Amino acid sequence: MNLSIETLTERDIAKTIDHSLLRPELDDAFIEDGCRLAATYDVASVCVRPADVRRARAILDGSDVAVGTTIGFPHGNHATETKVFEADKALADGATELDMVLRIGALKSGRDADVEADIRAIVDVGHAAGAIVKVIFENAYLTDDEKIRACRLTEAAGGDFVKTSTGFAPGGATHDDLRLMRANTSPHIGIKAAGGVRTLDALIDVMNLGVTRIGATATEAIILDFRARKAGQAPAAAIAGEPGSY
């Protein structure tokens, strides 16, 4: 790809962003303000904690911003039945996107059939409700072989996206991992980069690697920088996201 400020629109940028509201200490006002910010900039979605789904849905009802939440977060090693219960509850509360963490321990143990079955259980619940399911690998803990297997298992189970990270592990999205994930999934599978994409330039860089969504806390800074540069102003200084950026 050869995407750039010149070839992209603000909507192209905004609809690549899942605005993250996941840190455990965020209070109700922060969640509500974050949802309104997401609506103001018309991003793809907000990704909120499971207990915040109903509040987010009420704020964003009538907008073009999806409500997403996490399943089995952040470690992935919940029982599959627990993840299914979480998914059912999230969907009932109004979520239309589910970001699930795969069973990291099972993947590292070579129990691929268990990993696939766990993903498929959430995919079946999500797809029955018309929801998108993104599968988080947590690449910081995986070898390249394990990442490749995770790509293939996600696709076999019917997942819609493969995703690098939760934002809570020692590392987030890397260009090498994104290239590996794009090379080992079919074109219809989306790629989500999470953890460390905090500037407009970083966003465009990963879009050029085939990324179709990012998790971000620096949403406003990214979009305002895009507007300024489209208007011919100097690039804004890099602005980091909130601590624990997704």
C-alpha positions, 0 to 999 in steps of 0.5 A: 500500500501507499497510503498517505495524508494526501490520499486519505480522508478524515473518515478513513482515519476515524473509521480505523480507530477503536477508541479504548476505555479499558483502564480499570481506574476510569470513572463513570464521567471518563467513560461517558466523556470518552463515548461522546468524544468517539461520537464527535469524531465518528470513530469505528467503535468504542471498546469499553469494559463489560460493565460499561456496555449498557452506558456506552450504548445509551450514549452512542445510540443513533450514532455510527459508532459501534460499541465493543467490549472485551471477553476473557480479558486480559489473560484469556484463560477463562473457561470457555463457558465463562467467555460464552456467558460474558459474550451473551451478556455483552450482546444483550447489553448492546455490544456489536463487537467482541474483542476476545483473548484466546487461550494463551496457555493452551496455545503455548501447550500445543492444544490447538483444537482447544484454542480453536473450539474456544474461539469458535464458541464466541464466534458462534454466539457473536455471529448469531447476533450479527456481531464482529469477533476480534481475537487477541493473541497477546503477541508479547508472550508468543513465538512466531510459530505460535502467532502463525498458528493463532492466525490459522486457528482464528480463521478456521474458527470463523473470527473476523479479526486477528489482534496483536495485544490487550495493551496490558502485556509487556509489549504491543503491536510491532511492524514485524508482527503485523506483517506476519499476521497479514501474511498468514491470514486471508484478505477478508480477515481484518488486522487490529493493532493494539498497544503503541499506536499513538500518533497519526504517522504511526497509524498511517504506517500500520495501515500501510502494513494492512491494518484495518483497525487500531486500538487507541487512547490518543484518538483526539490528538490523531484526528486533530493532527490529521485536520491540521496537516490536511489544512497545510499546517505543520505536523503536530508534536507527537502526543502519547496516549493515556498510560496503559494505551491500548 
